[in-house]
Amino acid sequence: MSNDYIAQHNLINLRGELIKNKSLASYTSWQVGGAAKYIYHPADLDDLSLFLSLLPEHEPVTWLGAGTNVLIRDDGVQGTVILLKNILDKINYDDNSGLIYTEANVLSSKLANFSVNQEFRGLEFLVGIPGTVGGALAMNAGAYGSEIWNYVARVTTINRNGEKFTREARDFSFGYREVKNLASDKEWFIAAYFNLERGNKEISLQIMRDWLAKRKATQPLELPNAGSVFRNPKEVYAARLIELCGLKGHRIGGACVSNKHANFIVNDQNATARDIESLIEYVANEVERKTSIKLVREVKII
């Protein structure tokens, strides 16, 4: 290991796994992408905190949870990828505060089911959103007229030095698929507390069953995808615009606009990341050319 990364004498204090030059394709829902210079798999939160404190200031850091809503380019990631695997996955109900506590690597669907089983309502919409709570917080994930930040009481964050902070919901501004930390733009979510109203468990379970059935019927869940590629413009669905432009089934290389849902791009023929990115660009350009509406990408390209 080079001396400009982490000093050798500090490595013995780390309990996680440090991997060099490994492909990230297997860690993403599109199943594409090049290698990371380094991948670190922390043993737990304390180990993660120590690791961050040891990183050189110039080292870029990328976080990867479930690998949804992200496209990693074929030439890979410069810097270090922190892989949240089997850590930050605790979820519980706090009797004292009346809040649900969820760590960042809990799946959004698990949070939905847990909250309903605790007889709360509000987060049912998360059952059909792929990815983790950390990613949902970072992009203000939403569906069916609800957004996750409508229910956040406070969050726990961590910075480049491994320091942890408690931030209230008022410390953030948020809108459609956008969240900004007003206190610092150099922190990441590691946990959140949700303030929910009491509900009827059976009604909420039926709502979730209905939404999951609709999702299965209308989305290409059987093929590698990253969820919705574009944000919905005001008063119109991105999928509708793409379909009106005749782009369902359009293909570049191994990537294809889904015939089931036009705002999904699927990897059905061993696509490269470049195939997918080229198709994203083509769809956006065609929609703007034919409708004068500029689609904004929801998927993050790394």
SELO-93738 format. One record per residue: residue in three letters; x, z, y of N, C-alpha, C, O in turn. Coordinates in steps of 0.05 Angstrom, whole numbers, plus 5000, padded with zeros to 4 digits. Layout:
BEGIN
alaXZYXZYXZYXZY ...
END
This chain:
BEGIN
met501750004976500050005000501850005025503750155026 ser501149835044502849815068502650055086500550195086 asn504750115100504850355117503050345141502350545153 asp502150095148500350065171497450115164495750095181 tyr496950185139494150245132493750555131493050665151 ile494150675109494050965107496651065096497650975075 ala497851255109500451365101500251465072498251585064 gln502451415057502451485028501851775024500451845004 his502851955041502452235036499552325040498752535031 asn498052155054495152225058493452125035491152225032 leu494351935020492751824998492052034977489852014965 ile493752224973493252424952490952604959489752744942 asn490152614985487952784993485252644990483152774992 leu485352384985482852234982481952244953483652224934 arg479352264949478252284921476652034913475852014890 gly476251854932474851614926476551394915478951434909 glu475451154912476850934900477450724921475650624935 leu479950644924480850444943481650194928483450194911 ile480249964933480649714919481649504939480549494961 lys483549344931484649144949483848864939483948804915 asn483048694959482548404954480648354931481348224911 lys478248464933476148424913473848274925472948334948 ser472748084910470347934919468048114924467648314909 leu466448054945464148214951461548084941459348204945 ala461747854928459347714920457447884903455047874906 ser458648044885456948194867455548434881453848564869 tyr456348494905455248714920453048624940452048784955 thr452448364941450548264960448148134945448448024923 ser445848144957443448034943443447734942442047624925 trp444947594959445147304957447247224936447346994927 gln448847414928450947374907453047164916453947004900 val453747174942455847004952457647164970457047394977 gly459947054977461747184995464547214984464947234960 gly466447215002469247234994470147524990468447704987 ala472647564990473847824984474147995010474347895032 ala474248255006474848445027477848515024478848535002 lys479148545047481948635046482148895031483848935014 tyr480349085039480149335025477249405021475549355039 ile476549524998473949654994474549944988476250014971 tyr473050125002473350404996470650514986468650484999 his470750634963468350754951468751064953470051174936 pro467551194973467951474977466751644953464851564941 ala468051874949466952054928464552204937462752254922 asp464452264963462152404975462452395005464252265015 leu460752535020460752525049463352645060464452535079 asp464352855049466852975059469152785055470852765073 asp469252655033471352455027471152225046473152115056 leu468652135052468251915071469251995099470551845112 ser468652245107469452345133472552345135473652265155 leu473852435114476752445114477952165115479752105130 phe476751985099477751705099477551575126479551455135 leu475351605140475051495166477051615186478151465203 ser477651865183479551995201482351895197484051915215 leu482951785173485651685167486051395174488351295175 leu483851245178484150955184485550905210485051055230 pro487250705212488350635237486250545257484150435248 glu486550585282484550525302483850235303481550155309 his485750055296485349765298483949655273483249415273 glu483449815253482349715228479349665230477849855235 pro478449415227475549365227474149505203475349515182 val471749605208470249735187467549605183466049555203 thr466849545159464249425152462949605131464249685111 trp460349675135458949845116457149665098455949475107 leu457049735072455449585054453849775036454949925021 gly451149745038449449915021448449744998449949694979 ala445949655000444749494978445549194981445049034963 gly446749115003447648845007445448645013445848405009 thr443148745023441048565031441348515061442648665075 asn439948305070439948235099442748185110443248215134 val444548105093447248045102448347805087447847765063 leu449847635102451247405090454247445096455147435119 ile455747465075458747495077459947225073459447095052 arg461447135092462546865091464546835068465547035057 asp465146585060466746525037469646615040471046675021 asp470546625065473346715069473547025070475747135075 gly471347165066471447445062471447605088470847505109 val472147855085472048045108474748155114476148265097 gln475548125139478048245148477548545155475648605169 gly479148715144478748995149477749135123478149035101 thr476549365127475649535105472649535102471249575122 val471649495078468849525072468449795058469749865039 ile466649955070465850205058463450165040461250085050 leu463750205015461650154995460250414989461350594977 leu457750424997456150674993454750644966452450574964 lys456250724945455150704918455150984906457151114903 asn452751074899452351334886453051564904453651784895 ile453051524930453351744949451251714971449951504973 leu450851914988448951915009446151824999444851655011 asp445451934976442951854963440952084958439252074940 lys441252294975439452524972436952494988437052375010 ile434752604978432252594992430652844985430552924962 asn429552985005428053225000426153285023426253165044 tyr424253465018422353555038423253835047423554015030 asp423453875073424254135085421754285093420354215112 asp421154495078418754655083418854785111416754805124 asn421154865120421455005146420754825169419254895187 ser421854585169421454395191419054215187417954105207 gly418154185162415954005156416853705157415153535159 leu419453665156420553395157421653305130422553465114 ile421653045126422852925102425752845110426152705129 tyr427652945094430552885098431352665079430852695055 thr432652465089433452235072436252145081436752095104 glu438052125061440752025068440751715068438851585058 ala442851605080442751325087442751125064441850905067 asn443751215041443851025018441451045000441450924978 val439451195007436951204993435450934997435350835019 leu434450814976432950564979430450614995429150814992 ser429750415012427450445028424950485011423150635018 ser424750344989422450364971422250654959420050754955 lys424550774954424551044944423451244965421951424958 leu424251204990423151375011420151345013418751535017 ala419151095011416251055012414851204990412951344995 asn415851184966414551314943414751614945412851764939 phe417051714954417452004957415552124977414252324972 ser415351995000413552095021410652095012409252285018 val409851894998407051884989406552104968404452224968 asn408452144950408152344930408152624941407152814929 gln409352654965409152914980406652924997406253115012 glu404952724994402352705007402552675038401152795053 phe404452495045404752415073404052115075404151975055 arg403352035098402751745103404351645126405251795143 gly404751385127406151255149408351075140408850865152 leu409751145118412050985109411350815085413250705072 glu408850775079408150605057409250325059409950205038 phe409550225083410449945087413349905077414149675071 leu414850125074417650095065417850025036419949945026 val415650045021415749994992416549704986417649644965 gly415949525005416549245000418949145015419448905015 ile420449325028422749235043425249295027425849525021 pro426849085021429249135005431449275022431349265047 gly433249395008435449525023435149825025433349945013 thr436949945040437050235042435950335069435450185088 val435650595070434650725095436650675118435850635141 gly439250685112441250635133440950365146441050345171 gly440550165130440049895140437449875155437249745176 ala435450005144432750005158432950135185431650045204 leu434450355187434750485213436250315232435550295256 ala438350175223440050015240438549775252439249685274 met436549675238435149435248432249495255430749305261 asn431449745254428649815258426749645241425049505250 ala427249675215425749515195422749575198421949795204 gly421149375193418249405195416749195179417848995170 ala414149255175412349065162409549175166409049405170 tyr407648985165404749055167404149225192402449405191 gly405549165214404949295239406249565243405849695264 ser407949655224409349905227412349865228413349665217 glu413750045241416750035243417750315237416550515243 ile420150325225421250575215421750775237421451015234 trp422550675261423250865283420750995295421051175311 asn418450905288415951035297415751315285414151475294 tyr417251365264416951615248419551785248419551995235 val421651695261424151845261424052075280423352045304 ala424752315270424952555288427852585298428252625322 arg429752555280432552565288434252445266433252405244 val436752395272438552275252441252415253441852555272 thr442752375232445552465231447252215231446752025216 thr449352215247451151985249454052075244454652315245 ile455751875240458651925237460151715252459251485255 asn462451795263464051605279466651535265467151615243 arg468351385279470851285268472751505261474451475244 asn472451735274474251965268473152145246474352355240 gly470852065234469752235213468052465224467352645208 glu467552465250466052685262463052625259462152395262 lys461452835253458652805248457052915272457853115285 phe454852785278453152855301450252865293449352705276 thr448753035306445853035304444752905329445253005351 arg443152695326441952555349438952565347437852515325 glu437652625369434752615369433752325373435252155382 ala431252285366430152015368430251915397430651675402 arg430052095416430252015444432951915453433251805474 asp434951955436437651865441437951565435440151455437 phe435851435426435851155418433751005432431551105437 ser434350755438432250565447431850365424433850295411 phe429450295419428950115396426649925403424749995417 gly426849695391424749485394424549335368425249435347 tyr423549085370423248925346425948845334427448685346 arg426548965312429048915297431548985313433648865309 glu431249165332433549245349433649545353431549665357 val435949665351436349945356438949985372440949865365 lys438850155392441250215407441650515410439750655419 asn443950605403444750885406445550925435447650825444 leu443951075451444551115479446851305484448051305505 ala447551465463449651665466452351535460454351605473 ser452451355440454951235432454350985415452550985398 asp455850775420455450525405457450505382457750295370 lys458850725376460950725355460350935334462151075325 glu457850955326457051135305455350995285454050785291 trp455251095260453650985239451751195228452351435229 phe449451105218447451285207448351385179449251225162 ile448151645175448551755148446151905138446051965114 ala444251975155441852115146439752095168440352045191 ala437252155160435052165179432952365171432652425147 tyr431452465191429252645186426752505196426652395219 phe424652505180422152365187419852565191419452745175 asn418352515212416052685219413552525213412952325226 leu412152605192409852445182407352615182407352865181 glu405052475183402452615181401552635152402252465136 arg400052835147398952865120396952645114395552545132 gly397052555089395252335081393952375054394252595042 asn392552175045391352185019393052024999393451785002 lys394152164980396052044961394951794947396251594946 glu392451814937391351594922390851354940391351124931 ile390051394964389651174983392351034989392550794989 ser394351204994397051095000398250944976399450734980 leu397851054952398850914928397550644925398850444917 gln394950624931393550374928394450174949394749934943 ile394950274973396050094994398749974985399249734989 met400450144974403050054965402749854941404249654940 arg400949904923400549724901399649444911400549244902 asp397849454931396849204943399049044956399348804953 trp400749194972402949054986405048944966406048724971 leu405649094945407548994925406448754911407948564905 ala403848744905402648514892402848274910403348054901 lys402248314936402348094955405247994958405747754959 arg407148174958409948094961410847934936412147734939 lys410048024913410747884888409547604888410747414878 ala407147574898405747314898406747124919406546884915 thr407947224940408647054963411647024969412446864985 gln413247184955416147174960417747114935416847184913 pro419946964937421546874914423347094903425747074904 leu422147314893423647544885425347494860427147644854 glu424647274845426147214821428747084825430347044807 leu429347004850431846864857433447024877432347164893 pro436146994877437847134896437047054925437046814932 asn436347254941435647204969436347454985437247654974 ala436047435011436747665029434447755045434747885066 gly432047685037429647755052429147555074430247325072 ser427647625094427047435116429547365131431147535139 val429947105135432347005148432047025179433947095192 phe429646965189429246965218427247175227425347245212 arg427547275251425447445263423047275269423147035273 asn420747405270418347265278418147255308418247455322 pro417947015319417446995348414747115355413147175338 lys414247155381411747275390409447095382409446855387 glu407447225370404847095364404946865343403046715341 val407146845328407346645307409346735287411346865293 tyr408846675262410746735240412946525238412346285240 ala415346615234417546425231417046245207417646005208 ala416046365185415446205161413545975167413845755157 arg411546025184409545825191410845595206410345355201 leu412645655225414045455240415745285222415845035224 ile417245415204419045265185417345085167418144855162 glu415145185158413345025141412244785156412144565145 leu411344835181410244615197412244395202411544165206 cys414844465202416944275207417744135181419643975181 gly416344185159416844045134419344125120420543965106 leu420244375124422844455114422744605088424844675076 lys420344665078420244795051421544615031421044375029 gly423244735014424644584994427144435003428544314987 his427644445030430044305040432544445029432644695028 arg434444285021436844395008439444305021439644085030 ile441344485021444144425027445844545005445944795003 gly447144384989448644484967446944644948444844554939 gly447844894942446345054923444245234937443045404923 ala443845204963441945374977439445204984439644974990 cys437145344982434645204986432645375001432445614997 val431145255020428945385033426745425012425845225000 ser425845665007424045724986421345574989420245565011 asn420445474967417745344967415545554967413245494972 lys416245804961414346014960413946154987411746224994 his416146175002416046305028418246175046420546205040 ala417346035066419245865081421346025097423345905106 asn420946285101422946445116424946575097426446745105 phe424946485072426846575053428646345045427646125040 ile431146385043433046195032434146305006435046535005 val433946154985434746244959437246114949437845884956 asn438846254934441146154920440346084892440446254874 asp439545834887438545764861440345574846439745504823 gln442545484859444345304845447345374852448845194860 asn448045624848450745714853451745644881453845514885 ala450245714901450845654929453445804938454146004927 thr454645694958456745834972455545954997453345885005 ala456946135009456046255034455846035055454046045072 arg457645835054457545625074454945455070453845365090 asp454145405045451645265040449345415054447745285068 ile449245675051447045835062447145835092445145795105 glu449545875103449745875132449045605145447745595166 ser449945395132449245125141446245075141445144955159 leu444945175120442045145118440645305140438645215151 ile441545545145440445715166440645565193438645555208 glu442945455199443445315224441645065225440445005246 tyr441344915203439744675203436744745208435444615224 val435744955195432945025198432445105227430445025239 ala434245275239433845365266433845125286432245115304 asn435744935281435944705299433444525297432444425317 glu432444485272430144315268427644435281426044295293 val427344705277424944835289425044815319423044765332 glu427344865331427544845360427144555370425844515391 arg428144365355427844085363424943995362424043855380 lys423444095342420743995338418644175352416444075358 thr419244425358417244605369418144725396416444845410 ser420644695403421844825427421945125425422345265445 ile421545235401421745515396424445575383425145455363 lys425945765395428545825385428346065366427646285374 leu428846025341428846235321431346415324433546315327 val430846675322433046865323433646965295431847055281 arg436046945286436847025259436547325255437447485272 glu435347405234435147685226437447765208438447995210 val438347585192440547635173443147665189443647505208 lys444747865182447347905195449547755180449847775156 ile451047595195453247435183455847585188456547645211 ile457347625167459947775169462147585161464547665162 
END
